[in-house]
Amino acid sequence: MIRLNKMTDYAVVMLSHMAGDDGARVTAAQMAQDSGVPLPSVSKLLKQLSKAGILTSHRGAGGGYSLRRAPVDISVAEIVTVLEGPIALTACIDGADTSCGSLPLCAMSGHWNQVNRAIQGALEGVSLADMMPRPFAFERASEDLISKIKTGVQQTDIKTKSQITRTPQ
């Protein structure tokens, strides 16, 4: 199973929250309260994301952090790479300095690169804007239900008469 670490997941949650606030500045304490992510993790992630150029840090009164670019211009691949390093399923990727003793004899050496590129491309194709929560959409009511609502008659309002009969004892 391929799984991102908890801090990367927290970062996507936090950045999605910030993207939904239309560029508003947020402090670490506000973010921790709004997102449910522990304050020490929020502080660490905000600093890392700011250093990587995803966020802008604002000092002084009214300071905090804001997105440096529009959510559509920030890819999930960029976020993952900042927090976890190069996107790869295995350590043996082109140009990687690996300590694998089997590398010179490995028949798979270099063949994982196609898979790694596919995953990289998929994550580059998903922006922070795509990760933002969407408002809950209601399904349109049927014309029959709309008509009943307008007339004030609903199925729950229609009572059927039931007869109570006693059985002899």
C-alpha positions as CSV (number, residue, x, y, z in Angstrom):
1,M,0.0,0.0,0.0
2,I,1.2,3.5,-0.8
3,R,0.5,5.9,2.0
4,L,1.5,9.5,2.7
5,N,2.7,10.3,6.2
6,K,0.4,12.0,8.7
7,M,2.2,15.4,8.3
8,T,1.6,15.5,4.6
9,D,-2.0,14.7,5.1
10,Y,-2.2,17.5,7.7
11,A,-0.5,19.9,5.3
12,V,-3.2,19.2,2.6
13,V,-6.0,19.7,5.1
14,M,-4.4,23.0,6.3
15,L,-3.7,24.3,2.8
16,S,-7.2,23.4,1.6
17,H,-8.6,25.3,4.5
18,M,-6.5,28.3,3.6
19,A,-7.5,28.1,0.0
20,G,-11.2,28.2,1.0
21,D,-10.6,31.5,2.9
22,D,-9.8,33.4,-0.3
23,G,-6.3,34.4,0.7
24,A,-7.0,35.4,4.3
25,R,-4.0,35.4,6.7
26,V,-4.1,32.8,9.3
27,T,-2.0,32.3,12.5
28,A,-0.8,29.0,13.7
29,A,-3.2,29.1,16.6
30,Q,-6.1,29.9,14.4
31,M,-5.2,27.1,12.0
32,A,-4.9,24.6,14.8
33,Q,-8.3,25.5,16.1
34,D,-10.0,25.6,12.7
35,S,-8.4,22.4,11.3
36,G,-8.1,20.2,14.4
37,V,-4.4,19.7,13.7
38,P,-2.2,19.9,16.8
39,L,-0.5,23.3,17.2
40,P,3.1,22.0,17.2
41,S,2.4,20.2,13.9
42,V,0.7,23.3,12.5
43,S,3.7,25.5,13.4
44,K,6.2,23.1,11.9
45,L,4.3,22.7,8.7
46,L,3.6,26.4,8.2
47,K,7.4,27.1,8.5
48,Q,8.2,24.3,6.0
49,L,5.6,25.3,3.5
50,S,6.7,29.0,3.8
51,K,10.4,28.0,3.3
52,A,9.4,26.0,0.2
53,G,7.5,29.0,-1.3
54,I,4.0,27.7,-1.0
55,L,3.1,30.1,1.8
56,T,4.1,33.7,2.6
57,S,4.9,34.6,6.1
58,H,3.6,38.0,7.4
59,R,5.3,39.4,10.5
60,G,4.0,41.9,13.1
61,A,0.5,42.8,14.2
62,G,-2.0,41.2,11.9
63,G,0.7,38.7,10.8
64,G,0.3,35.1,10.0
65,Y,0.5,33.0,6.8
66,S,-1.2,33.1,3.5
67,L,-1.0,31.2,0.2
68,R,1.7,32.6,-2.0
69,R,-0.1,31.5,-5.2
70,A,-3.6,30.7,-6.3
71,P,-4.8,27.3,-5.2
72,V,-5.1,26.2,-8.9
73,D,-1.3,26.9,-9.2
74,I,-0.3,24.6,-6.4
75,S,-0.1,20.9,-7.2
76,V,-0.5,18.1,-4.8
77,A,2.9,16.8,-6.2
78,E,4.6,20.0,-5.0
79,I,3.2,19.6,-1.5
80,V,4.2,15.9,-1.3
81,T,7.7,16.6,-2.6
82,V,8.2,19.5,-0.1
83,L,7.3,17.2,2.8
84,E,8.4,13.8,1.7
85,G,11.1,14.3,-0.9
86,P,11.0,13.0,-4.4
87,I,7.9,11.0,-5.4
88,A,9.0,7.4,-5.8
89,L,7.8,3.9,-4.9
90,T,11.3,2.6,-4.5
91,A,14.6,4.1,-3.5
92,C,16.3,3.0,-6.8
93,I,15.3,5.9,-9.1
94,D,17.4,7.5,-11.8
95,G,20.0,9.7,-10.2
96,A,19.3,8.6,-6.6
97,D,22.1,8.0,-4.2
98,T,21.1,4.6,-2.8
99,S,23.0,2.2,-0.5
100,C,21.3,-0.8,-2.0
101,G,23.9,-3.5,-2.4
102,S,21.9,-5.3,-5.1
103,L,21.6,-2.3,-7.4
104,P,24.4,-3.5,-9.8
105,L,22.7,-6.9,-10.2
106,C,19.0,-5.9,-10.0
107,A,16.9,-6.6,-13.1
108,M,14.4,-4.0,-12.0
109,S,16.9,-1.2,-11.7
110,G,15.6,1.7,-13.8
111,H,12.3,0.0,-14.6
112,W,10.4,1.6,-11.7
113,N,11.0,5.0,-13.2
114,Q,8.0,4.6,-15.5
115,V,5.8,3.9,-12.5
116,N,7.3,6.8,-10.6
117,R,6.8,9.2,-13.5
118,A,3.1,8.1,-13.8
119,I,2.5,8.8,-10.1
120,Q,4.3,12.1,-10.3
121,G,2.2,13.1,-13.3
122,A,-1.0,12.1,-11.6
123,L,-0.2,14.1,-8.6
124,E,0.9,17.1,-10.7
125,G,-2.5,16.9,-12.4
126,V,-4.4,17.5,-9.1
127,S,-4.3,21.1,-7.7
128,L,-5.0,22.4,-4.3
129,A,-8.2,23.9,-5.7
130,D,-9.2,20.3,-6.7
131,M,-8.7,19.2,-3.0
132,M,-10.9,22.0,-1.5
133,P,-14.1,20.7,0.1
134,R,-17.1,21.3,-2.0
135,P,-20.5,22.4,-0.6
136,F,-22.9,19.6,-0.1
137,A,-25.2,19.4,-3.2
138,F,-28.8,18.5,-2.9
139,E,-30.4,16.4,-5.5
140,R,-33.3,18.2,-7.2
141,A,-36.7,17.2,-5.9
142,S,-39.1,15.5,-8.3
143,E,-41.9,17.6,-9.9
144,D,-44.4,15.4,-8.0
145,L,-42.8,16.2,-4.7
146,I,-42.6,19.9,-5.5
147,S,-46.3,19.9,-6.4
148,K,-47.3,18.2,-3.2
149,I,-45.2,20.6,-1.2
150,K,-46.8,23.6,-2.9
151,T,-50.3,22.3,-2.2
152,G,-49.3,21.5,1.4
153,V,-50.0,17.8,1.1
154,Q,-47.3,15.3,1.8
155,Q,-47.5,11.5,2.1
156,T,-46.9,11.8,5.9
157,D,-49.9,14.1,6.1
158,I,-52.3,11.5,4.6
159,K,-53.6,9.3,7.3
160,T,-55.2,6.0,6.5
161,K,-58.1,4.9,8.6
162,S,-57.4,1.6,10.3
163,Q,-60.0,-0.5,12.0
164,I,-59.3,-2.0,15.3
165,T,-60.9,-5.3,15.9
166,R,-61.0,-7.3,19.0
167,T,-60.5,-10.9,19.0
168,P,-62.8,-13.0,21.3
169,Q,-61.1,-14.3,24.4
